[in-house]
Amino acid sequence: MAGGISIHAVDVASGRPAQGLRVEIWRIDPDSLRIADGRLGANGVLDHSVAQGAGVTAGEYEVLFHLGEFFGERDGFLTVTPFRFRIKNVDEHFHLPLKFTRWGYSLFRGA
């Protein structure tokens, strides 16, 4: 797959995809624009046109994972987990797998 930003998240404590996790994708430089806002499906994947490259241009991005809301914790440890990265070549695909628990997370650029 060429171009785009795809998200896949798994709650490793339960061993299940993060169905219902809210995710926002923002382009923050050169301008500030939210290009995606949605909830992950039963497979833990964000089904959004941004995965095919819609709205993706060169620049700096931030993905917000709403973990506190996912766990239903008003006073939980993690609230919103941000991940910032830069896209220089819009023909490259950026797959961002998130593995998390209530207390921590691992996020990286996958294949």
Secondary structure, 3 states (H helix, E strand, C coil): CCCCEEEEEEECCCCEECCCCEEEEEEEECCCEEEEEEECCCCCECCCHHHHCCCCCCEEEEEEECHHHHHCCCCCCCCCEEEEEEECCCCCCEEEEEEECCCCEEECCEC
